[in-house]
Amino acid sequence: MSVNREIRLAARPSGEPRPEDFELAVTAIPEPADGQVLVRNTWMSVDPYMRGRMDDRESYMPPFELGAPLEGSAVGEVVASRSPLVPVGAAVVHFLGWREYAVLDAAAATVVDTALAPADAYLGALGTTGLTAYAALTEVAPVREGDVVFVSAAAGAVGSVAGQLARKLGASRVIGSAGGEHKVKKIVADFGYDAGIDYRAGAVADQLAAAAPDGIDVYVDHVGGDHLTAAIDALRHDGRIAMVGAISSYNATGPVPGPGNLFELAAKDATLRGMLINSYLHLFPEWIGKAAGWLADGSLRTETTVAEGIERAPGAFLDMMRGGNVGKMLVRL
């Protein structure tokens, strides 16, 4: 291609984002300066946290700029290099997705081994997706032998890894929540879960009580809201909750009430701990060393939902936010 296409933020969403909040722009392919590389992106990721960056408010990451390309994880091939650190032809992961070509400092490009796993795996199981599940279940809310583990958004990118990992860490029973009968069957058949809850089919608290009549020890929260309330009720003494996300509130236009049963955590001597994956990047070598072997021997199963072409990236993001994916949602460029 002789031009570069990129997706820009055209307007800040109010509530659920709309297609018109994004725009496709055509630009010249950028030229790398000294110490930089030019990457032709082949895959990019869309993730729930991006919704928060579309709002103009302070958070742990700066908001996206209006009229500028969005950002996010991507993997691609170096097609020009002005740095001895990263050669032409290398496959690299970086943070300038939402565009077909990206210029970045060589220090911001991480070379990955595509002989170990396909390039797109470094945006999923071998990327921060898999690392999030690993850190949640080993550092934030560590699984102990015999624990009962509950995971919300169990058919999603992190949840589909977390169910299998909980089993590997010694959980005696793993329960997942997902939306729809197909996803519930999927998490039991493919992702290591013993039981699935269809949150569209009835009250989460009632279904969780039926699936775990003696309670749970660990909850990995991606949803917040009724899922978090139900998990606190079901938590046993010395239970642990990892708050990874709260997608049920990401499109809220006003204050979101918290669970009304938080004091139960004190009565149960339990913990609820939030996590940002940036605090656990030091675990990457340890995680990749384990996960690459599990992917190779088939004991870690993954799935991707793929949209084709940069022009479909906004639709992929919107679909992911509505739960339209199984496993990791990716865009192939």
C-alpha positions as CSV (number, residue, x, y, z in Angstrom):
1,M,0.0,0.0,0.0
2,S,1.1,3.5,-0.7
3,V,-1.0,5.1,2.0
4,N,-1.7,4.6,5.6
5,R,-5.3,4.3,7.0
6,E,-6.1,5.0,10.7
7,I,-9.1,5.2,12.9
8,R,-9.5,8.5,14.8
9,L,-11.8,9.5,17.6
10,A,-14.3,11.9,16.0
11,A,-16.5,12.6,19.1
12,R,-16.5,11.7,22.7
13,P,-19.3,9.2,23.3
14,S,-22.2,9.8,25.7
15,G,-23.2,6.5,27.0
16,E,-22.7,3.6,24.6
17,P,-20.4,4.6,21.7
18,R,-21.8,4.9,18.2
19,P,-20.2,4.3,14.8
20,E,-20.2,8.0,14.1
21,D,-17.9,8.6,17.1
22,F,-15.1,7.1,14.9
23,E,-13.7,8.2,11.6
24,L,-11.4,6.5,9.0
25,A,-8.6,8.8,7.8
26,V,-6.1,8.3,5.0
27,T,-2.6,9.7,5.5
28,A,0.9,9.2,4.1
29,I,3.0,6.4,5.4
30,P,5.2,8.0,8.1
31,E,9.0,8.0,7.9
32,P,11.1,6.8,10.8
33,A,13.7,9.1,12.3
34,D,17.0,8.0,13.9
35,G,16.3,5.5,16.6
36,Q,12.9,4.6,15.2
37,V,11.2,1.8,13.2
38,L,8.3,1.7,10.8
39,V,5.9,-1.2,11.5
40,R,3.3,-2.6,9.1
41,N,0.6,-3.7,11.6
42,T,-0.9,-7.1,10.9
43,W,-3.1,-7.5,14.0
44,M,-4.6,-5.1,16.5
45,S,-6.6,-5.5,19.7
46,V,-9.8,-3.9,20.9
47,D,-10.3,-4.0,24.7
48,P,-12.8,-2.8,27.2
49,Y,-10.5,-0.3,28.9
50,M,-10.4,1.7,25.7
51,R,-13.9,3.0,26.5
52,G,-12.7,4.9,29.5
53,R,-10.0,6.6,27.4
54,M,-12.7,8.0,25.1
55,D,-14.0,10.2,28.0
56,D,-12.2,13.4,28.8
57,R,-11.4,12.7,32.4
58,E,-8.4,11.8,34.5
59,S,-7.7,8.1,35.0
60,Y,-4.7,5.7,35.1
61,M,-4.2,6.4,31.4
62,P,-4.6,9.7,29.5
63,P,-7.8,10.2,27.4
64,F,-7.7,9.7,23.7
65,E,-7.3,13.0,21.8
66,L,-10.2,14.1,19.6
67,G,-9.2,14.0,15.9
68,A,-6.2,11.8,16.6
69,P,-5.8,8.1,16.0
70,L,-6.7,5.8,18.9
71,E,-4.1,3.6,20.5
72,G,-3.8,0.1,21.7
73,S,-1.9,-3.1,21.4
74,A,-0.8,-4.3,18.0
75,V,1.6,-6.7,16.4
76,G,3.3,-6.2,13.1
77,E,6.4,-6.5,10.9
78,V,9.2,-4.0,10.9
79,V,9.5,-2.7,7.3
80,A,12.0,0.0,7.9
81,S,14.5,0.5,10.7
82,R,16.8,3.3,11.7
83,S,17.9,1.5,14.9
84,P,20.4,-1.2,15.4
85,L,18.2,-2.7,18.1
86,V,15.3,-3.8,15.9
87,P,16.1,-5.2,12.4
88,V,13.8,-5.1,9.3
89,G,11.7,-8.2,9.2
90,A,11.3,-8.5,13.0
91,A,7.9,-9.2,14.4
92,V,7.1,-6.7,17.2
93,V,4.4,-5.9,19.7
94,H,3.8,-2.2,20.5
95,F,1.0,0.2,21.5
96,L,0.2,2.1,18.3
97,G,-2.7,0.1,17.0
98,W,-5.8,1.5,15.2
99,R,-3.6,2.2,12.1
100,E,-2.0,0.2,9.3
101,Y,1.5,1.7,9.7
102,A,3.1,3.0,12.8
103,V,6.4,4.8,13.5
104,L,7.7,4.4,17.0
105,D,10.9,4.5,19.0
106,A,12.8,1.2,18.8
107,A,12.7,1.0,22.6
108,A,8.8,0.9,22.5
109,A,8.8,-2.2,20.2
110,T,9.1,-5.6,21.8
111,V,10.5,-8.3,19.4
112,V,8.5,-11.5,19.7
113,D,9.3,-15.0,18.5
114,T,6.7,-16.2,15.9
115,A,8.4,-19.6,15.8
116,L,7.2,-20.0,19.4
117,A,3.6,-19.0,18.7
118,P,1.7,-17.1,15.9
119,A,2.0,-13.4,16.0
120,D,-1.6,-12.8,17.1
121,A,-1.0,-15.0,20.2
122,Y,1.1,-12.1,21.6
123,L,-2.1,-10.0,21.7
124,G,-4.0,-12.8,23.5
125,A,-2.8,-15.7,25.6
126,L,0.9,-14.6,25.4
127,G,0.1,-10.9,25.8
128,T,-1.4,-8.8,28.5
129,T,-4.7,-10.8,28.2
130,G,-3.1,-14.0,29.4
131,L,-0.8,-12.1,31.9
132,T,-3.9,-10.5,33.4
133,A,-5.4,-13.9,34.2
134,Y,-2.1,-15.2,35.6
135,A,-1.5,-12.2,37.8
136,A,-5.1,-12.2,39.0
137,L,-5.0,-15.8,40.1
138,T,-1.4,-15.9,41.5
139,E,-0.8,-12.5,42.9
140,V,-4.0,-10.5,43.4
141,A,-6.5,-13.3,44.5
142,P,-4.2,-16.3,44.6
143,V,-5.8,-19.7,44.1
144,R,-5.1,-22.3,46.7
145,E,-5.4,-26.1,46.4
146,G,-9.1,-27.1,46.6
147,D,-10.6,-23.6,46.1
148,V,-13.9,-22.9,44.4
149,V,-13.3,-20.2,41.8
150,F,-15.9,-17.9,40.1
151,V,-15.0,-15.9,37.0
152,S,-17.3,-13.4,35.3
153,A,-17.1,-12.7,31.5
154,A,-15.8,-16.3,31.4
155,A,-16.1,-16.5,27.6
156,G,-14.1,-13.4,27.0
157,A,-10.4,-12.8,26.4
158,V,-9.2,-13.0,30.0
159,G,-12.0,-15.2,31.3
160,S,-11.4,-18.0,28.8
161,V,-7.8,-18.2,30.0
162,A,-8.6,-17.8,33.7
163,G,-10.9,-20.8,33.9
164,Q,-8.2,-23.1,32.6
165,L,-5.5,-21.5,34.7
166,A,-7.6,-21.8,37.9
167,R,-7.8,-25.6,37.2
168,K,-4.0,-25.8,36.7
169,L,-3.5,-23.9,40.0
170,G,-5.4,-26.5,41.9
171,A,-9.0,-25.3,42.1
172,S,-11.5,-28.0,42.9
173,R,-14.4,-26.3,41.1
174,V,-14.5,-23.5,38.5
175,I,-17.7,-21.6,37.7
176,G,-18.0,-19.0,35.0
177,S,-20.6,-16.5,34.0
178,A,-21.4,-15.7,30.4
179,G,-24.2,-14.3,28.3
180,G,-26.2,-16.8,26.4
181,E,-26.6,-20.6,26.2
182,H,-24.0,-20.9,23.5
183,K,-21.3,-19.2,25.5
184,V,-22.2,-21.2,28.7
185,K,-21.8,-24.5,26.8
186,K,-18.5,-23.2,25.3
187,I,-16.8,-22.4,28.6
188,V,-17.6,-25.8,30.0
189,A,-16.6,-27.7,26.8
190,D,-13.5,-25.8,26.0
191,F,-12.3,-23.4,28.7
192,G,-12.0,-25.5,31.8
193,Y,-15.2,-24.6,33.6
194,D,-17.2,-27.1,35.6
195,A,-20.4,-25.1,35.5
196,G,-21.7,-22.0,33.7
197,I,-24.1,-19.3,34.6
198,D,-26.1,-17.6,31.9
199,Y,-26.6,-14.1,33.4
200,R,-29.3,-13.4,30.8
201,A,-31.4,-16.3,32.0
202,G,-32.0,-15.3,35.6
203,A,-30.6,-13.7,38.7
204,V,-26.8,-14.2,39.1
205,A,-27.0,-14.6,42.8
206,D,-29.5,-17.5,42.6
207,Q,-27.6,-19.2,39.8
208,L,-24.3,-18.9,41.7
209,A,-25.9,-20.3,44.9
210,A,-27.0,-23.3,42.9
211,A,-23.6,-23.8,41.2
212,A,-21.7,-23.3,44.5
213,P,-24.0,-24.2,47.4
214,D,-21.1,-24.1,49.9
215,G,-19.7,-20.8,48.6
216,I,-16.7,-19.6,46.7
217,D,-13.1,-18.8,47.7
218,V,-12.0,-16.7,44.7
219,Y,-13.8,-14.3,42.3
220,V,-12.2,-12.7,39.3
221,D,-14.4,-9.7,38.5
222,H,-14.7,-8.3,35.0
223,V,-18.3,-7.0,35.3
224,G,-19.1,-5.4,38.6
225,G,-22.7,-4.7,39.4
226,D,-24.9,-7.7,40.3
227,H,-22.0,-10.1,39.7
228,L,-19.8,-8.4,42.3
229,T,-22.7,-8.3,44.8
230,A,-23.5,-12.0,44.3
231,A,-19.8,-12.9,44.6
232,I,-19.5,-11.1,47.9
233,D,-22.6,-12.8,49.3
234,A,-21.2,-16.2,48.2
235,L,-17.6,-15.6,49.5
236,R,-16.4,-17.9,52.2
237,H,-14.1,-16.9,55.1
238,D,-10.7,-15.6,53.9
239,G,-12.1,-15.3,50.3
240,R,-10.3,-13.2,47.7
241,I,-11.6,-11.0,44.9
242,A,-9.5,-9.6,42.0
243,M,-11.2,-6.6,40.5
244,V,-10.0,-6.6,36.9
245,G,-12.8,-4.6,35.3
246,A,-16.4,-3.5,35.6
247,I,-17.7,-3.5,32.1
248,S,-21.3,-3.2,33.3
249,S,-20.7,0.5,34.2
250,Y,-18.3,1.6,31.4
251,N,-21.1,3.3,29.4
252,A,-22.8,4.9,32.5
253,T,-23.6,8.6,32.2
254,G,-23.9,9.2,35.9
255,P,-22.6,7.9,39.3
256,V,-22.7,4.1,39.6
257,P,-23.8,2.8,43.0
258,G,-21.5,0.3,44.7
259,P,-22.5,-3.1,46.1
260,G,-24.6,-2.7,49.2
261,N,-23.0,-5.6,51.0
262,L,-19.3,-4.5,51.1
263,F,-19.1,-4.8,54.9
264,E,-19.5,-8.6,54.4
265,L,-15.8,-8.5,53.4
266,A,-14.9,-7.5,56.9
267,A,-17.1,-10.0,58.5
268,K,-15.6,-12.7,56.3
269,D,-12.0,-11.5,56.7
270,A,-11.9,-11.3,53.0
271,T,-10.1,-9.1,50.5
272,L,-11.1,-7.2,47.4
273,R,-8.2,-5.9,45.5
274,G,-8.0,-3.9,42.3
275,M,-5.3,-4.5,39.7
276,L,-3.7,-2.7,36.8
277,I,-1.7,-5.0,34.5
278,N,1.1,-2.4,34.3
279,S,2.0,-3.4,37.9
280,Y,2.6,-7.0,36.9
281,L,4.6,-6.7,33.6
282,H,7.6,-8.2,35.4
283,L,5.8,-11.5,35.4
284,F,5.8,-11.7,31.6
285,P,8.9,-14.0,31.2
286,E,7.5,-16.3,33.8
287,W,4.0,-16.4,32.2
288,I,5.3,-16.8,28.6
289,G,7.6,-19.6,29.8
290,K,4.6,-21.5,31.1
291,A,1.9,-20.5,28.6
292,A,3.9,-21.2,25.5
293,G,4.3,-24.8,26.5
294,W,0.7,-25.2,27.4
295,L,-0.3,-23.7,24.0
296,A,2.0,-26.1,22.3
297,D,0.8,-29.2,24.1
298,G,-2.9,-28.2,23.7
299,S,-3.6,-28.0,27.5
300,L,-4.3,-24.2,27.1
301,R,-7.1,-23.7,24.6
302,T,-7.7,-20.3,23.1
303,E,-10.2,-18.8,20.6
304,T,-10.3,-15.5,18.7
305,T,-13.1,-13.6,17.1
306,V,-11.7,-11.8,14.1
307,A,-12.8,-8.7,12.1
308,E,-11.1,-8.1,8.8
309,G,-9.7,-4.7,7.9
310,I,-9.0,-1.5,9.7
311,E,-12.3,-0.1,8.6
312,R,-14.1,-2.7,10.7
313,A,-12.1,-1.9,13.9
314,P,-14.8,0.4,15.3
315,G,-17.5,-2.2,14.7
316,A,-15.3,-4.8,16.4
317,F,-14.9,-2.6,19.4
318,L,-18.6,-2.0,19.7
319,D,-19.4,-5.7,19.2
320,M,-16.9,-6.6,21.9
321,M,-18.4,-4.2,24.4
322,R,-21.8,-5.8,23.8
323,G,-20.4,-9.3,24.4
324,G,-20.3,-10.3,20.8
325,N,-17.0,-12.1,21.0
326,V,-15.8,-15.5,22.2
327,G,-12.2,-15.3,23.4
328,K,-10.0,-12.5,22.2
329,M,-11.5,-9.9,19.8
330,L,-8.9,-9.0,17.2
331,V,-8.8,-7.1,13.9
332,R,-6.6,-8.4,11.1
333,L,-5.1,-5.6,9.1
